[in-house]
Amino acid sequence: MTVKRVGILTAGGLAPCLSSAIGALIETYSERAPEVEIIFYRSGYKGLLLGDSFLATPTIRENASVLHEHGGSPIGNSRVKLTNVADCIKRGLVNEGDDPLQVAAERLQSDRVDVLHTIGGDDTNTTAADLAAYLAKHDYALTVVGLPKTIDNDVIPIKQSLGAWTAAEEGAEFFQNMVSEHNANPRMLIVHEVMGRNCGWLTAATAVAYRKKLDGLNFLPEVGLSRERREIHGVYVPEMHFDLAVEADRLRSVMDEHDCVNLFISEGAGVDTIIEELESRGETVPRDAFGHYKLDAVNPGKWFANQFGKMLSAEKTLVQKSGYYSRAAAANQQDIDLIAKCAVKAVECALAGIGGVIGHDEDQNDELRAIEFDRIKGGKPFDIETSWFTELLSDIGQPKGRAVETQHA
């Protein structure tokens, strides 16, 4: 297979890897196959459907390293599912009677694209899988090679998704400032809501990163500046079942002693319970194009704050969400190194005509390879028995609780 032109798009929510991943792909092609043209589709699959694109100029290629300095995606994102025909028509992306997969395939063909690089999470890459299957079925000579982006780190069977390490570090930085609000009011309850619809990895990793920051600080308890008041007192993730009343008793003791309680909560923790409560009151919880409940409508952080606030006799509760702050950051060095390795493999596979999602395959001894699209799934659960998480709970005096009996797929 001769590759003359490749397309690049980013899709889904932001993560601290998109800009850097684009830069790494440009750099790798410029080094290994400088003759290959690069075309960018603006705003993900939306741009692909509408034909909104532009070519990489010599200036872009010469200055690709600049992209490592920035967060977000310079070429733009959107949430579009190519198999959700009604949604594509409603949004004006295709005409009535059109098949979005066919429209996308024909656009790629008219743009003379040989390889399409999709940078996104499980929704982006399952959509890429749908597109790849359509292309194969209808004999389009085109390879789709994805890169795994998600701060939740919950893509099966990928060991580490791009951007997740940075998001944890940034979430810790965010809370290092927010926690100072504990002395703005007596009996203060602070709830730090961390992104993670089905997976608690990011919440747990953010908590560990934050406590490492605490380890590097000096304190002066005699003037009220104690580690205990800046400590994390509870961590709650979707994979964990706990008794709310029992936890409230434990946390009330913390509140009585230190005049504050600080909690880390995954945005997906307790969602089923909250949705059941909302629907029992006759409320309809909206869903997105992929069928996911919109978490801003569910608002788990507020729910937990209301529940614990009453039980702890909190005088004031403060709910803060670090998600948008964390996911829009530029990649840290750890992620940049991972992105570079994945970009090299992505280009290698693209030039060889091998499709799939690039990542360390947990089912094949963590080999970095193009993982088959039909094996890519979202909702990989966080193992709450992993040693660094159980050590975290032990350090903050929280019972482990038990794992939920069923996991999200």
C-alpha positions, 0 to 999 in steps of 0.5 A: 500500500502506498500512502500519499495522504493521511487525514487527522481528526480529534473528537469527543471531550478534551484531554491533555494529549490532543494538541501534542498527539497532533504534533507528534503525528506531524513530526513523525510523518515529517521524519519518516515519510516527509512526502506524505501529505497531511489533511486536518478535519475541523471539529472531528467527524463534523468536519469530515461530514461537512468537508471542512478541512485544510492541509498541513503547510510547510510552516505547520510541519516545521513548527509542529513542536509548538503543539506540545506546549498547548492544551485543547485541540487546535483543529477542534472537537465535536461529539458525532456518532456516525451511526446515529443517523437521526442526530446527524440529520438534526444537526444539519451534518447530512441530508435526509435520506443520507447515510453518514457512514457513506457520506464520510467514506465518500468525503475521504475518497474525494479528498484522496485520503489513504489513512485516517488517524482518529484521536479520541476515547472509546466513543471516537474509536468505536465510531472509527470502528464503524467507519472502518467496517463500512470502508472494508465492506464497500471496498474503500482502500483506506486504513483507520488508525486510532490513538486512545484519548481519555482522562478516565483511563478506561479503554479496554484493553489499553493499559494507559490512555493518553492524557490521563496522567496529566489530568491527575496531576492537574486535578491535584494542582486544582485542589491544592488551591481549592482546599484552602477554602476549608478555613473560609467557614466553620464546619466546611465540607468540600467536595472535589468532583473528578471526571470519570463516568464509569471508572474511578481511576482518575479520582484515585490517581488525582488523590494520590497525586494531591497527597504527594503534594502534601508530602512536600509542604511544611505545616505549622499546626500551632497557628492552625496550619495543619496537614489534617485540615488539608488532607483527603478524608474520603474517596468514592469511585463508581466501583465501590459500594459503601454504607452512606450512614457508616461513612457519615459517622466516621466523617462526623468525627473528622468534622468535629475534630478538624472543623472541615471534611474534604472529599474526592468523588468520581462524577459517576459515583452513585449515578444509578442511585441518583437517577433512580431518585430523580426519575421517581420524582418524575424528572427526565434525565437527558442523554447525549448522542451516544446514549450516555446520561448527561452528568451535568444534569445528574450532578453527583457532586451536589448530591453527595454534598447534600447528603453528607452536608446534612449528616455532618451538620456542615455549616457550609458545603462547597462543590468544585469540579476540576474536570474542565481545568484538568482536561484542557491542560497541555500534556506533561512530560510523562504523557508526551513521552507516551504520545511520542511512542504511540505516534511512531507506532501509529505511523508505522502501522499506517504505512503498512496498512494495519488498522486499529487503535494504538496502545499497550495491549493488556491481553498481549503482555502490554505490547504496543500495537494496533489493537483490533477495533472490535476489541475496543470498549469503554467502561474499563473498571478501576480495580479498587483492590490495586495496592496503591489505592488500598494504601491510599484508603488505609492512609486516610483511615477509610474502610475499603468497602466492597466492589460493586457486583456488576461493572459497566461495559 
